[in-house]
Amino acid sequence: MNYRFETTTTMKEYNSRKWWIDGDYIRPVTIQAETVKEALTLWREFVEERYWMTISNNALKNADPMYIDTEDGGARQVGYVITGKTYFDDRDTGRSNVMQFVDLWVNISAVTFPDFD
């Protein structure tokens, strides 16, 4: 299967007044894997290597489900909200490499490719 990961990055609410991060910091990526769990593990490795965003095993284990409303009034899970952490520069104190926690709102879709024959 091919899974497309679209991630919106936000600061944790408690530190959102002091710190800012681009919501599109982590770009969409398609990952080939047998299961969603395997795809999440590969996505985490990709995010850590490419974006310097650390996602712990505990953060994956405790990820909160992310839902959308359905037309019939129900809810459907479309991904997870996962805690990550990365480095920031503190302009107030002049310190660099200050670790801060962020929320990663990860929408996961199964991708199929059409047969053009």
MDTraj code that builds the backbone (N, CA, C; nanometers):
import mdtraj as md
import numpy as np

residues = "MET ASN TYR ARG PHE GLU THR THR THR THR MET LYS GLU TYR ASN SER ARG LYS TRP TRP ILE ASP GLY ASP TYR ILE ARG PRO VAL THR ILE GLN ALA GLU THR VAL LYS GLU ALA LEU THR LEU TRP ARG GLU PHE VAL GLU GLU ARG TYR TRP MET THR ILE SER ASN ASN ALA LEU LYS ASN ALA ASP PRO MET TYR ILE ASP THR GLU ASP GLY GLY ALA ARG GLN VAL GLY TYR VAL ILE THR GLY LYS THR TYR PHE ASP ASP ARG ASP THR GLY ARG SER ASN VAL MET GLN PHE VAL ASP LEU TRP VAL ASN ILE SER ALA VAL THR PHE PRO ASP PHE ASP".split()
xyz = np.array([
    [0.0838, -0.1195, 0.0000],
    [0.0000, 0.0000, 0.0000],
    [0.0876, 0.1249, 0.0000],
    [0.0326, 0.2290, -0.0555],
    [0.0945, 0.3611, -0.0508],
    [0.0099, 0.4491, 0.0405],
    [0.0752, 0.5118, 0.1372],
    [0.0072, 0.5993, 0.2324],
    [0.0615, 0.7411, 0.2162],
    [-0.0293, 0.8364, 0.2069],
    [0.0094, 0.9777, 0.1979],
    [-0.0092, 1.0417, 0.3348],
    [0.0973, 1.1037, 0.3817],
    [0.0977, 1.1719, 0.5113],
    [0.0985, 1.3217, 0.4862],
    [-0.0059, 1.3897, 0.5333],
    [-0.0132, 1.5357, 0.5272],
    [-0.0148, 1.5862, 0.6708],
    [0.0843, 1.6664, 0.7046],
    [0.1062, 1.7056, 0.8436],
    [0.0931, 1.8561, 0.8605],
    [0.0140, 1.8953, 0.9598],
    [0.0064, 2.0353, 1.0014],
    [0.0749, 2.0444, 1.1367],
    [0.1696, 2.1358, 1.1484],
    [0.2483, 2.1500, 1.2709],
    [0.2019, 2.2729, 1.3474],
    [0.1742, 2.2556, 1.4766],
    [0.1352, 2.3674, 1.5632],
    [0.2144, 2.3601, 1.6936],
    [0.2324, 2.4736, 1.7558],
    [0.2943, 2.4760, 1.8878],
    [0.1943, 2.4220, 1.9898],
    [0.2453, 2.3641, 2.0950],
    [0.1576, 2.3268, 2.2062],
    [0.0920, 2.4554, 2.2575],
    [-0.0306, 2.4432, 2.3029],
    [-0.1059, 2.5627, 2.3425],
    [-0.0343, 2.6434, 2.4505],
    [0.0290, 2.5763, 2.5457],
    [0.0918, 2.6468, 2.6570],
    [0.2108, 2.7337, 2.6148],
    [0.2697, 2.7070, 2.4962],
    [0.3820, 2.7913, 2.4558],
    [0.3603, 2.8584, 2.3199],
    [0.2362, 2.8663, 2.2775],
    [0.2070, 2.9223, 2.1458],
    [0.2178, 3.0751, 2.1414],
    [0.2193, 3.1420, 2.2560],
    [0.2329, 3.2877, 2.2551],
    [0.3785, 3.3310, 2.2361],
    [0.4707, 3.2504, 2.2826],
    [0.6128, 3.2861, 2.2713],
    [0.6761, 3.2292, 2.1444],
    [0.6358, 3.1096, 2.1055],
    [0.7008, 3.0394, 1.9954],
    [0.6072, 3.0296, 1.8767],
    [0.6665, 3.0194, 1.7583],
    [0.5885, 3.0055, 1.6354],
    [0.6587, 2.9051, 1.5453],
    [0.5773, 2.8231, 1.4746],
    [0.6321, 2.7310, 1.3753],
    [0.5393, 2.7323, 1.2547],
    [0.5947, 2.7218, 1.1368],
    [0.5171, 2.7178, 1.0135],
    [0.4312, 2.5917, 1.0123],
    [0.3030, 2.6073, 0.9895],
    [0.2119, 2.4928, 0.9853],
    [0.2476, 2.3923, 0.8777],
    [0.3126, 2.4386, 0.7711],
    [0.3545, 2.3515, 0.6612],
    [0.5010, 2.3105, 0.6734],
    [0.5554, 2.3156, 0.7924],
    [0.6962, 2.2830, 0.8149],
    [0.7312, 2.1444, 0.7614],
    [0.6440, 2.0469, 0.7855],
    [0.6645, 1.9110, 0.7353],
    [0.5790, 1.8943, 0.6106],
    [0.6437, 1.8753, 0.4977],
    [0.5757, 1.8643, 0.3686],
    [0.5101, 1.7269, 0.3532],
    [0.4053, 1.7184, 0.2702],
    [0.3405, 1.5886, 0.2457],
    [0.4387, 1.4882, 0.1846],
    [0.4193, 1.3626, 0.2190],
    [0.5048, 1.2556, 0.1679],
    [0.4202, 1.1288, 0.1509],
    [0.4528, 1.0498, 0.0500],
    [0.3883, 0.9207, 0.0285],
    [0.4878, 0.8121, 0.0653],
    [0.4421, 0.7173, 0.1472],
    [0.5283, 0.6107, 0.1973],
    [0.4663, 0.4763, 0.1627],
    [0.5490, 0.3859, 0.1132],
    [0.5031, 0.2516, 0.0798],
    [0.5297, 0.1608, 0.1989],
    [0.4233, 0.0909, 0.2439],
    [0.4345, 0.0012, 0.3589],
    [0.3199, -0.0991, 0.3543],
    [0.3334, -0.2051, 0.4322],
    [0.2296, -0.3086, 0.4387],
    [0.1103, -0.2652, 0.5242],
    [0.1381, -0.1891, 0.6312],
    [0.0334, -0.1494, 0.7254],
    [0.0495, -0.0025, 0.7628],
    [-0.0546, 0.0541, 0.8217],
    [-0.0466, 0.1927, 0.8702],
    [0.0592, 0.2031, 0.9794],
    [0.0665, 0.1048, 1.0667],
    [0.1657, 0.1072, 1.1751],
    [0.3075, 0.1117, 1.1188],
    [0.3362, 0.0290, 1.0186],
    [0.4677, 0.0303, 0.9555],
    [0.4933, 0.1644, 0.8861],
    [0.3904, 0.2164, 0.8188],
    [0.4040, 0.3452, 0.7509],
    [0.4338, 0.4569, 0.8512],
    [0.3686, 0.4530, 0.9670],
    [0.3956, 0.5539, 1.0708],
    [0.5407, 0.5490, 1.1170],
    [0.5943, 0.4296, 1.1334],
    [0.7332, 0.4151, 1.1746],
    [0.8273, 0.4722, 1.0686],
    [0.8007, 0.4412, 0.9416],
    [0.8829, 0.4942, 0.8324],
    [0.8679, 0.6463, 0.8203],
    [0.7458, 0.6965, 0.8411],
    [0.7217, 0.8416, 0.8385],
    [0.8015, 0.9106, 0.9484],
    [0.7996, 0.8523, 1.0680],
    [0.8740, 0.9095, 1.1803],
    [1.0223, 0.9194, 1.1468],
    [1.0797, 0.8138, 1.0904],
    [1.2210, 0.8169, 1.0509],
    [1.2469, 0.9263, 0.9472],
    [1.1570, 0.9392, 0.8510],
    [1.1695, 1.0421, 0.7481],
    [1.1662, 1.1815, 0.8096],
    [1.0721, 1.2044, 0.8992],
    [1.0570, 1.3356, 0.9639],
    [1.1800, 1.3689, 1.0478],
    [1.2338, 1.2712, 1.1184],
    [1.3527, 1.2955, 1.2006],
    [1.4746, 1.3271, 1.1137],
    [1.4923, 1.2560, 1.0041],
    [1.6078, 1.2779, 0.9170],
    [1.5967, 1.4084, 0.8384],
    [1.4786, 1.4363, 0.7880],
    [1.4614, 1.5505, 0.6970],
    [1.4334, 1.6823, 0.7694],
    [1.3585, 1.6757, 0.8799],
    [1.3106, 1.7980, 0.9454],
    [1.3630, 1.8168, 1.0885],
    [1.4467, 1.7281, 1.1362],
    [1.5034, 1.7382, 1.2708],
    [1.3951, 1.7454, 1.3782],
    [1.2871, 1.6728, 1.3559],
    [1.1750, 1.6676, 1.4495],
    [1.1799, 1.5310, 1.5176],
    [1.1971, 1.5294, 1.6484],
    [1.2057, 1.4045, 1.7230],
    [1.0658, 1.3601, 1.7649],
    [1.0350, 1.2329, 1.7373],
    [0.9082, 1.1721, 1.7776],
    [0.9440, 1.0438, 1.8519],
    [0.9148, 1.0392, 1.9790],
    [0.9542, 0.9245, 2.0609],
    [0.8606, 0.8052, 2.0385],
    [0.9077, 0.6881, 2.0803],
    [0.8219, 0.5690, 2.0769],
    [0.6971, 0.5911, 2.1609],
    [0.7152, 0.6571, 2.2746],
    [0.6032, 0.6859, 2.3635],
    [0.5021, 0.7797, 2.2967],
    [0.5514, 0.8773, 2.2210],
    [0.4623, 0.9707, 2.1509],
    [0.3786, 0.8959, 2.0474],
    [0.4384, 0.8018, 1.9762],
    [0.3612, 0.7220, 1.8793],
    [0.2604, 0.6332, 1.9505],
    [0.3030, 0.5714, 2.0604],
    [0.2146, 0.4827, 2.1361],
    [0.0940, 0.5581, 2.1926],
    [0.1153, 0.6836, 2.2324],
    [0.0094, 0.7638, 2.2950],
    [-0.0534, 0.8653, 2.1998],
    [-0.0361, 0.8460, 2.0702],
    [-0.0939, 0.9386, 1.9729],
    [-0.2455, 0.9426, 1.9877],
    [-0.3017, 1.0624, 1.9787],
    [-0.4471, 1.0778, 1.9870],
    [-0.5078, 1.0639, 1.8475],
    [-0.6170, 0.9913, 1.8364],
    [-0.6837, 0.9811, 1.7065],
    [-0.7344, 1.1180, 1.6613],
    [-0.7311, 1.1424, 1.5311],
    [-0.7817, 1.2664, 1.4722],
    [-0.9021, 1.2292, 1.3857],
    [-1.0130, 1.3011, 1.4030],
    [-1.1385, 1.2668, 1.3366],
    [-1.1894, 1.3819, 1.2501],
    [-1.2748, 1.3453, 1.1545],
    [-1.3550, 1.4425, 1.0808],
    [-1.5002, 1.4011, 1.0964],
    [-1.5904, 1.4971, 1.0800],
    [-1.7333, 1.4676, 1.0831],
    [-1.7757, 1.4071, 0.9501],
    [-1.8672, 1.3106, 0.9568],
    [-1.9211, 1.2513, 0.8354],
    [-2.0564, 1.3138, 0.8047],
    [-2.1038, 1.2929, 0.6841],
    [-2.2313, 1.3521, 0.6418],
    [-2.3492, 1.3026, 0.7247],
    [-2.3395, 1.1798, 0.7753],
    [-2.4499, 1.1240, 0.8536],
    [-2.4423, 1.1609, 1.0023],
    [-2.3534, 1.2543, 1.0373],
    [-2.3444, 1.3012, 1.1756],
    [-2.2477, 1.2220, 1.2607],
    [-2.1816, 1.1252, 1.2032],
    [-2.0843, 1.0462, 1.2774],
    [-1.9462, 1.1072, 1.2688],
    [-1.8486, 1.0268, 1.3029],
    [-1.7096, 1.0697, 1.2972],
    [-1.6268, 0.9585, 1.2345],
    [-1.5225, 0.9973, 1.1638],
    [-1.4335, 0.9010, 1.1001],
    [-1.2894, 0.9404, 1.1310],
    [-1.2110, 0.8424, 1.1762],
    [-1.0706, 0.8707, 1.2039],
    [-0.9956, 0.8868, 1.0725],
    [-0.9160, 0.9952, 1.0644],
    [-0.8374, 1.0231, 0.9440],
    [-0.6877, 1.0318, 0.9734],
    [-0.6498, 1.0165, 1.0994],
    [-0.5086, 1.0242, 1.1331],
    [-0.4874, 1.0333, 1.2826],
    [-0.3772, 1.0990, 1.3179],
    [-0.3381, 1.1104, 1.4586],
    [-0.2847, 1.2502, 1.4888],
    [-0.2932, 1.2863, 1.6167],
    [-0.2226, 1.4036, 1.6688],
    [-0.1079, 1.3475, 1.7524],
    [0.0138, 1.3805, 1.7112],
    [0.1335, 1.3226, 1.7717],
    [0.2215, 1.4351, 1.8247],
    [0.2775, 1.4157, 1.9430],
    [0.3700, 1.5135, 1.9999],
    [0.5098, 1.4909, 1.9445],
    [0.5703, 1.5990, 1.8984],
    [0.7095, 1.5959, 1.8542],
    [0.7850, 1.7053, 1.9259],
    [0.9153, 1.7053, 1.9099],
    [0.9942, 1.8138, 1.9678],
    [1.1059, 1.8492, 1.8716],
    [1.1405, 1.9772, 1.8728],
    [1.2458, 2.0271, 1.7857],
    [1.3107, 2.1485, 1.8506],
    [1.4164, 2.1954, 1.7878],
    [1.4935, 2.3076, 1.8423],
    [1.4471, 2.4413, 1.7857],
    [1.4516, 2.5423, 1.8700],
    [1.4176, 2.6794, 1.8334],
    [1.5271, 2.7725, 1.8845],
    [1.5309, 2.8930, 1.8289],
    [1.6168, 2.9990, 1.8812],
    [1.5299, 3.0909, 1.9655],
    [1.5760, 3.1229, 2.0854],
    [1.5032, 3.2120, 2.1754],
    [1.5559, 3.3538, 2.1558],
    [1.4809, 3.4353, 2.0846],
    [1.5238, 3.5721, 2.0548],
    [1.5242, 3.6606, 2.1791],
    [1.4406, 3.6270, 2.2788],
    [1.4348, 3.7078, 2.4004],
    [1.5627, 3.6951, 2.4824],
    [1.6177, 3.5736, 2.4889],
    [1.7357, 3.5506, 2.5720],
    [1.8639, 3.5345, 2.4907],
    [1.8500, 3.5191, 2.3600],
    [1.9667, 3.4988, 2.2747],
    [2.0168, 3.3553, 2.2731],
    [1.9472, 3.2672, 2.3414],
    [1.9875, 3.1263, 2.3441],
    [1.9437, 3.0573, 2.2154],
    [2.0260, 2.9675, 2.1668],
    [1.9866, 2.8874, 2.0509],
    [1.9726, 2.7419, 2.0939],
    [1.9099, 2.6645, 2.0105],
    [1.8867, 2.5226, 2.0360],
    [1.8064, 2.4970, 2.1633],
    [1.6950, 2.5689, 2.1755],
    [1.6031, 2.5488, 2.2874],
    [1.4974, 2.4485, 2.2419],
    [1.4894, 2.3350, 2.3117],
    [1.3952, 2.2295, 2.2743],
    [1.2538, 2.2689, 2.3143],
    [1.1594, 2.2565, 2.2194],
    [1.0186, 2.2858, 2.2451],
    [0.9331, 2.1749, 2.1858],
    [0.8175, 2.1515, 2.2476],
    [0.7242, 2.0487, 2.2010],
    [0.6219, 2.1094, 2.1061],
    [0.5829, 2.0304, 2.0072],
    [0.4845, 2.0721, 1.9080],
    [0.3827, 1.9595, 1.8883],
    [0.2678, 1.9957, 1.8314],
    [0.1677, 1.8969, 1.7918],
    [0.1770, 1.8771, 1.6418],
    [0.1788, 1.7517, 1.6004],
    [0.1795, 1.7155, 1.4593],
    [0.0430, 1.6550, 1.4277],
    [-0.0363, 1.7252, 1.3483],
    [-0.1696, 1.6818, 1.3085],
    [-0.1530, 1.6063, 1.1766],
    [-0.1528, 1.4741, 1.1840],
    [-0.1137, 1.3898, 1.0709],
    [-0.2369, 1.3247, 1.0085],
    [-0.2701, 1.3678, 0.8866],
    [-0.3793, 1.3087, 0.8091],
    [-0.3177, 1.1999, 0.7212],
    [-0.3701, 1.0772, 0.7312],
    [-0.3150, 0.9633, 0.6571],
    [-0.4199, 0.9128, 0.5591],
    [-0.3825, 0.9042, 0.4316],
    [-0.4726, 0.8547, 0.3271],
    [-0.4063, 0.7397, 0.2544],
    [-0.4872, 0.6407, 0.2159],
    [-0.4374, 0.5333, 0.1298],
    [-0.4446, 0.5839, -0.0135],
    [-0.3359, 0.5666, -0.0877],
    [-0.3268, 0.6180, -0.2238],
    [-0.3266, 0.5010, -0.3221],
    [-0.4103, 0.5120, -0.4221],
    [-0.4055, 0.4160, -0.5321],
    [-0.3780, 0.4930, -0.6605],
    [-0.3130, 0.4265, -0.7501],
    [-0.2795, 0.4901, -0.8763],
    [-0.3645, 0.4272, -0.9874],
    [-0.4236, 0.5074, -1.0745],
    [-0.5106, 0.4549, -1.1781],
    [-0.4323, 0.3794, -1.2848],
    [-0.5010, 0.2876, -1.3492],
    [-0.4434, 0.2163, -1.4634],
    [-0.4777, 0.2966, -1.5880],
    [-0.3786, 0.3480, -1.6571],
    [-0.4016, 0.4361, -1.7718],
    [-0.4148, 0.3616, -1.9039],
    [-0.4208, 0.2308, -1.8992],
    [-0.4367, 0.1529, -2.0252],
    [-0.5802, 0.1485, -2.0695],
])
top = md.Topology()
chain = top.add_chain()
for i, resn in enumerate(residues, 1):
    res = top.add_residue(resn, chain, resSeq=i)
    for name in ("N", "CA", "C"):
        top.add_atom(name, md.element.get_by_symbol(name[0]), res)
traj = md.Trajectory(xyz[None], top)
